[in-house]
Amino acid sequence: QVQLVESGGGLVQAGGSLKLSCAASGIIFSENAMSWYRRAPGKQRELVARITRSFTTFVTYSVKGRFTISRDNAKNTVYLQINSLKPEDTAVYYCNSYYKSGSRPAADYWGKGTQVTVSS
């Protein structure tokens, strides 16, 4: 049974900070790329950050300098540190795992999301 459980969302004022967590179970965590996506009201889901199994990171251009992704393989947890929050960051943030081995089909799992609301 695979589970990705996000936490750390909430209601904050513009300029504040949050640290989101995603705890994974049922997967070989260290072999999975881990990502954070978000879906804002009236918009499509978008990738905001990714960290590979080799700890290479990607952060989408619009949030560079404010968002940092990290992982702790000993805790099977991926984090998203969000600083200088803006109202446009308001969205449901989803955790995603991805594993591909050779030619076999990829394994892809999603959490249920955590709500981030930024007031201004």
Protein Blocks (a to p, Z undefined) as FASTA:
>chain_A
ZZdddehiacddehiacddddddehiafklpccddddddehiacddfbdcdfkopacddf
klgojaccdddfklopacdddehiafklgccddddddddehjbccdddddebjaddddZZ
